[in-house]
């Protein structure tokens, strides 16, 4: 919205700053952060009064969770959605289709999570919305997003998979690209959801992944940078950095209240919306495979659940003491802060490896 102030510029005044994506990205970051600090405490108090008993805790989980986390309100993702949306609309170019597609996906998955959280809080049941309904709605939203993303991509990029490290190499997938890209978005949403099991565990890796993807989006959105690094140029993708910056700002604001001991949980409202946003960004900038590296922590958490379920069905035994894997380390005696900080370190390392693929060509 504020981008249009640049039309008032004669080329050498303050209005000219609004032409620059980096300036507006900084504005989106601070706007989201300020929104969270202005309304975060009041929103949390409102959620406490609304929910009374807070988010239900898994009975088969670590006993410390039942003691320490019972009564903590959930649906904190609503505040994240508010901060991200307002900041993005305020600072991004509203004629950019990527911005609207990502906002659509983020809000749609946030709605799925909100319904799921509401059912959990009202019924005080850990089950929530049925998995089948979540998948049907999620894949429907993902299909719509992928369809419009393909319209934005040039013919040589449409329905093709870009391979990291290999210079200018594309694998044409045809109609198979649709289910693949849909799986990236839905899988990313559920992977972040599985990771969100400890105070502060999910939000920092989301911030790290969002920052990495935002930088890549800015690079591939510039013809000069993409040419120098031999990555595919995607016109208009630089505006995604505005969304990523808003995500970072709101994420840090949320972490202020989600740090141990958490005053609020993001709930499925937050984890599904943020995870789907990461997947949608990756599909938009043709870095789906790089997302598996940058978001490797989420991949590890998801694989631990898949391995645990499959191995138990086949042998009747468990590979891990508890899944997702962060609970396994809790059972081994690691403190919550040890797990969270060490997983953050892993997230940083994986993000650095993912970013390195830009130069290894």
C-alpha positions in Angstrom: 0.0 0.0 0.0 2.7 2.5 1.0 4.6 1.6 -2.2 2.3 4.0 -4.0 3.9 6.9 -2.1 6.9 6.4 -4.5 4.7 7.9 -7.3 4.9 11.2 -5.4 8.7 11.2 -5.7 10.7 13.4 -8.1 13.7 11.0 -7.8 15.6 12.5 -4.9 13.3 12.8 -1.9 12.1 10.6 0.9 9.2 9.2 -1.1 11.8 7.5 -3.4 12.7 5.1 -0.5 9.3 3.4 -1.0 10.5 2.1 -4.4 13.1 -0.2 -2.7 12.1 -3.6 -1.5 14.7 -3.7 1.2 13.4 -0.5 2.8 9.8 -1.7 2.7 10.9 -5.1 4.1 12.4 -3.3 7.1 9.2 -1.4 7.5 7.2 -4.7 7.4 9.5 -6.3 10.0 9.2 -3.4 12.5 5.4 -3.0 11.9 4.7 -6.7 12.7 7.0 -6.5 15.7 5.3 -3.3 17.0 1.8 -4.8 16.4 2.7 -7.8 18.5 4.1 -5.8 21.4 1.1 -3.4 21.3 -1.6 -6.1 21.2 0.2 -9.3 22.3 -0.4 -9.1 26.1 -4.1 -8.0 25.7 -4.7 -10.8 23.2 -3.2 -13.4 25.5 -5.3 -12.2 28.4 -8.4 -12.3 26.2 -7.5 -15.9 25.1 -7.1 -16.9 28.8 -10.6 -15.6 29.7 -12.1 -17.2 26.6 -10.6 -20.6 27.0 -10.4 -21.0 30.8 -8.8 -24.4 30.8 -6.4 -23.7 27.9 -5.1 -26.2 25.4 -5.6 -29.9 26.3 -2.3 -31.7 27.0 -1.4 -35.2 25.7 -2.0 -37.8 28.5 0.7 -40.0 27.0 3.2 -37.2 26.9 5.9 -36.3 29.4 4.5 -35.9 32.9 6.1 -32.4 33.2 3.9 -31.2 30.4 0.7 -32.0 32.4 2.0 -30.2 35.4 3.7 -27.1 33.8 1.7 -26.5 30.6 -1.9 -27.2 31.7 -4.1 -24.1 31.4 -1.9 -22.3 28.9 -4.1 -20.7 26.2 -3.7 -21.6 22.6 -4.7 -20.0 19.3 -1.8 -17.5 19.6 -1.4 -18.0 15.8 -4.3 -15.6 15.4 -2.1 -12.7 16.6 0.7 -13.9 14.2 -1.8 -13.9 11.3 -3.0 -10.4 12.2 0.5 -8.9 12.4 1.8 -10.6 9.2 -1.3 -9.7 7.2 -1.5 -6.0 8.3 2.3 -5.5 7.8 2.3 -7.2 4.4 -0.6 -5.3 3.0 0.8 -2.0 4.4 4.3 -2.4 2.8 4.0 -4.8 -0.2 3.0 -3.9 -3.7 -0.6 -4.8 -3.9 -0.4 -5.5 -7.6 1.9 -8.4 -7.0 0.2 -11.8 -7.4 2.7 -13.8 -5.3 1.9 -11.7 -2.3 -1.8 -12.4 -2.5 -1.3 -16.1 -3.3 0.9 -16.6 -0.2 -1.6 -14.6 2.0 -4.4 -16.7 0.7 -2.6 -19.9 1.6 -1.5 -18.6 5.0 -5.0 -17.5 5.9 -6.7 -20.6 4.6 -4.5 -23.0 6.6 -4.8 -20.7 9.5 -8.6 -21.1 9.3 -8.2 -24.9 9.3 -6.0 -24.6 12.4 -8.4 -22.2 14.1 -11.3 -24.7 13.7 -9.1 -27.5 15.0 -8.0 -25.4 18.0 -11.6 -24.4 18.7 -12.8 -28.0 18.8 -9.9 -29.0 21.1 -10.6 -26.2 23.5 -14.4 -26.6 23.6 -14.3 -30.4 23.9 -11.1 -30.5 25.9 -9.9 -33.2 23.6 -6.5 -33.6 21.9 -8.2 -35.0 18.8 -9.5 -31.9 17.2 -10.7 -31.7 13.6 -10.6 -35.1 11.7 -7.4 -35.7 9.8 -9.4 -36.5 6.6 -11.1 -33.1 6.6 -7.9 -31.3 7.2 -6.2 -33.1 4.3 -9.1 -32.5 1.9 -9.3 -28.8 2.7 -5.6 -28.4 2.7 -5.0 -30.1 -0.7 -7.9 -28.0 -2.1 -6.2 -24.8 -1.0 -2.8 -26.0 -2.2 -4.3 -26.9 -5.7 -5.7 -23.4 -6.1 -2.4 -21.8 -5.0 -0.3 -24.0 -7.3 -2.6 -23.3 -10.3 -2.2 -19.5 -9.9 1.5 -19.8 -9.2 2.0 -21.6 -12.5 0.1 -18.8 -14.3 2.7 -16.4 -12.9 5.7 -18.5 -14.0 7.2 -18.2 -17.5 6.6 -21.1 -19.8 10.1 -22.6 -19.3 9.5 -22.7 -15.5 5.9 -23.8 -15.4 5.4 -27.4 -14.3 9.1 -27.9 -14.0 11.3 -28.8 -11.0 14.5 -26.8 -10.5 17.4 -28.9 -9.1 19.8 -27.2 -6.6 23.5 -27.1 -7.4 22.9 -28.0 -11.1 23.2 -24.9 -13.2 20.0 -23.9 -15.1 18.8 -27.4 -15.0 15.0 -28.1 -15.1 13.1 -31.3 -14.9 9.8 -31.0 -16.7 7.2 -32.8 -14.7 4.0 -31.9 -16.6 0.8 -32.6 -14.7 2.8 -34.4 -12.0 4.1 -31.1 -10.8 0.7 -30.2 -9.4 0.5 -33.1 -6.8 4.2 -32.6 -6.0 3.8 -28.9 -5.3 0.6 -29.5 -3.4 2.4 -32.1 -1.3 5.2 -29.5 -0.6 2.6 -27.0 0.8 0.5 -29.5 2.8 3.5 -31.4 4.0 5.3 -28.2 5.1 2.2 -27.2 7.1 1.9 -30.5 8.9 5.7 -30.8 9.5 5.7 -27.4 11.4 2.6 -28.6 13.2 4.4 -31.8 14.4 7.4 -29.7 15.5 5.4 -27.4 17.7 5.5 -29.4 20.8 7.8 -27.4 23.2 7.9 -23.8 24.2 9.7 -21.8 21.4 10.7 -25.0 19.5 8.8 -24.3 16.2 8.8 -20.6 15.9 12.5 -20.0 15.7 13.1 -22.5 12.9 10.2 -21.0 11.1 11.8 -17.6 11.4 15.1 -19.0 10.2 13.5 -20.8 7.2 11.4 -17.7 6.4 14.4 -15.4 6.4 16.4 -17.8 4.2 13.5 -18.2 1.7 12.9 -14.4 1.8 16.5 -13.7 0.8 16.3 -16.3 -2.0 13.1 -14.8 -3.2 14.8 -11.4 -3.4 17.7 -12.8 -5.3 15.7 -14.7 -7.9 13.5 -11.7 -8.3 16.4 -9.6 -9.6 17.8 -10.3 -13.0 21.3 -9.2 -12.1 21.6 -11.3 -9.0 20.0 -14.4 -10.5 22.2 -14.2 -13.6 25.4 -13.9 -11.4 24.4 -16.9 -9.2 23.0 -18.9 -12.2 19.6 -19.3 -10.6 16.3 -19.0 -12.4 14.9 -15.5 -12.7 11.4 -15.2 -11.4 9.9 -11.7 -12.1 8.1 -10.2 -9.2 9.2 -12.7 -6.6 11.3 -10.1 -4.8 8.1 -8.8 -3.1 7.9 -12.0 -1.2 10.7 -10.6 1.0 8.1 -8.2 2.4 6.0 -11.1 3.6 9.0 -12.9 4.9 10.1 -9.8 6.9 6.6 -9.5 8.4 6.8 -13.2 9.3 10.1 -12.7 11.0 8.9 -9.6 12.9 5.7 -11.3 14.1 7.6 -14.5 14.9 10.0 -12.7 17.2 7.1 -10.9 18.8 5.4 -14.2 19.4 8.6 -15.7 20.8 8.7 -13.0 23.4 5.6 -14.6 24.9 6.2 -18.2 23.8 9.7 -18.5 25.4 9.8 -21.0 28.3 7.6 -20.9 30.3 5.2 -20.0 27.5 2.4 -17.6 28.2 0.6 -18.8 25.0 0.8 -21.5 22.4 0.5 -20.8 18.7 -1.7 -23.8 18.3 -2.6 -25.3 14.9 -3.8 -21.8 13.9 -0.1 -20.7 13.9 1.7 -23.9 13.0 -0.4 -24.8 9.9 -0.5 -21.2 8.6 3.2 -20.6 9.0 4.2 -24.0 7.6 2.0 -23.6 4.6 3.4 -20.2 4.0 7.0 -21.6 3.9 5.8 -24.3 1.4 4.0 -21.8 -0.8 7.1 -19.5 -0.9 9.3 -22.4 -1.9 6.9 -23.4 -4.8 6.7 -19.7 -5.9 10.5 -19.3 -6.2 11.1 -22.8 -7.6 13.1 -23.9 -4.6 11.0 -26.8 -3.4 14.0 -29.1 -3.0 16.0 -26.5 -1.1 13.1 -26.2 1.3 13.8 -29.8 2.4 17.3 -28.6 3.4 16.5 -25.3 4.9 13.5 -26.8 6.7 15.4 -30.0 7.5 14.5 -29.9 11.1 10.8 -30.1 10.2 11.7 -33.0 7.9 13.5 -34.8 10.7 10.5 -34.4 13.1 8.1 -35.7 10.4 10.3 -38.7 9.5 10.5 -39.6 13.2 6.7 -39.9 13.4 6.5 -41.9 10.1 9.2 -44.3 11.2 7.7 -44.7 14.6 4.2 -45.5 13.2 5.4 -47.9 10.4 7.9 -49.7 12.6 5.3 -50.2 15.4 2.7 -51.5 12.9 5.2 -54.0 11.4 7.0 -55.2 14.5 4.9 -54.0 17.5 8.0 -52.2 18.8 9.0 -48.6 18.9 12.2 -47.0 17.5 12.0 -43.9 19.7 10.8 -43.6 23.3 8.2 -41.2 21.9 7.6 -39.3 18.7 8.0 -36.7 17.4 11.7 -36.9 18.1 11.9 -33.9 20.5 9.8 -35.9 23.0 12.3 -38.8 22.6 15.0 -36.5 24.0 12.7 -35.4 26.8 12.3 -39.0 27.8 16.1 -39.4 27.7 16.3 -36.7 30.4 17.2 -33.6 28.3 15.7 -30.4 29.7 13.2 -28.5 27.5 15.7 -25.6 27.1 18.4 -27.9 26.0 16.3 -29.5 23.3 14.9 -26.2 22.1 18.3 -24.4 21.8 20.1 -27.4 20.3 17.3 -27.8 17.7 17.6 -24.1 16.9 21.3 -24.6 16.3 20.5 -27.5 13.9 18.0 -25.2 12.1 20.7 -22.5 11.6 23.2 -25.1 10.2 20.6 -26.5 7.8 19.5 -23.1 6.7 23.2 -22.2 6.0 23.6 -25.4 3.9 20.4 -24.6 2.0 21.7 -21.1 1.2 25.0 -22.5 0.1 23.3 -24.2 -2.8 22.9 -20.8 -4.4 26.7 -20.6 -4.9 27.5 -24.2 -5.5 26.7 -24.3 -9.2 
